[in-house]
Amino acid sequence: MPNRFTRRHVLRLSACAALILPCPVRGAVADRPDALVHWPGAGPFFDGFSGLEVTTDRSELITISDRGFGLRARMLRDAQGLLRAVEKIDHFILQDADGDRLDGPRADAEGLDLRPDGGLHVSFEGGRRSRVARFDARGRSRETLPRNDAWSRLHANASLEALALDSAGRAHVIPEDPLDGGFPVFRLEGGRWRVLATLPPLDDFHPVGADFGPDGALYLLERKFRLAFFRNRISRLEPGRWAERQVLVETGYGTMDNHEGISITTDAQGRLWATTISDDNRNLLQRTELAEFQLR
């Protein structure tokens, strides 16, 4: 018989999972997005999005794929400013110092942040290949930053997922897998990565994205999954109290897909928003989504 297992079946299973799987939301302000948009696309330069940055006017985005390319798109909003659709503008290819395209294991880009000059900071996972590099706005390599020896102990597919630059331009990375019992927050200072704090494990969530907000706090996106269904959490980490999560958002199983990238912005009314993007893992049963949460 032909295989008739479609996304409709997945969504039905997702609804069932929400009923049968425990998903307490401990003190979170929100448990579902204010806007959730499916972004359909096809071709060799669309899928696997893991890192995200939204422009300050919230009209465009830049995202990177774990296949070694980036994409720019317009964010189409309604009269109330809620996201309703996404429209691709163009794409670019990440290149090494020789101008060759990053491919294979070298191309596993995960975290993204933008410099004021439009250049990109990108974190890559891959065990001994885990690294942070700078690129220009078109993806041409500018510099590979120093490494930390501890990164070589991380699993090749669960290392430097979360990257963020603070207002001083200092890079921060957080691995997806714990090291020595917790999730270290690394900051690059004076050419060396030092550990600001270590986040204790909490409810089996793992860090997958991060971004600094205009308030100077670090906003952390975490993920967990069970039975092929995902939950996400957004927390605030404040300077001087880096290891203390203030949980703002925690979704139930099946509410969203596999969201891995996050960007924090403010709208014209001064309201704080988190925008997240999902990695479809090049799986026909998953999809690329953008979600937006007002962080009240």
GIURZI-V831349 format. One line per field, one symbol per residue. ss: DSSP state (~ for helix, > for strand, _ for the rest). phi: phi as a letter, one per 20 degrees, with the letter a starting at -180 (. if undefined). burial: # if it has 9 or more other ideal C-beta (glycine too) atoms within 8 Angstrom, else .. A space follows every 50 residues. Layout:
ss: ???
phi: ???
burial: ???
This chain:
ss: ______~~~~~~~~~~~~~~_________>____>>>>__________>> >>>>_____>>>>>>___>>>>>>>>>_____>>>>>>>>>>>_>_____ >__~~~~_>>>>>>_____>>>>>__~~~_>>>>>_____>>>>____~~ ~~~________>>>>_____>>>>____>__>>>>>>>>__>>>>>>>>> _____>>>>>>>_____>>>>>>>>>__>>>>>>>>>>__>>>>>>>>>> ________>>>>>>>>_____>>>>>>>__________>>>>>>__
phi: .ffdedfgffffffffffeeefbfdemffccbffbccfdfabnfcbqmfc dbcdffemdcccccdfdnbcbdbedecefenffcaccfdacbdfcefene ffblffeffcdbbdegenfddcdcdqmfefaccdcefdnefdadfgddgf ffeefgdbdefdcbdefeneecccffefclnbdfeececlncedefacff gblmecfcabaeefeneedddcbbbblmddcccccddegncgedfdfdcb eegnfceefcdbcdccefeneecddccdeelldfedbeccccceef
burial: ........###.###.##..#......#.##.#.###.#......##### #####..#.#######.######.#.#....##..#.#..######.... ##...##########...#########.########..#.#...#..... #..#.#.#########...########.#..#######....#....##. ....#########..##########...##########...##.#.#### ###############.#....#########.....##########.
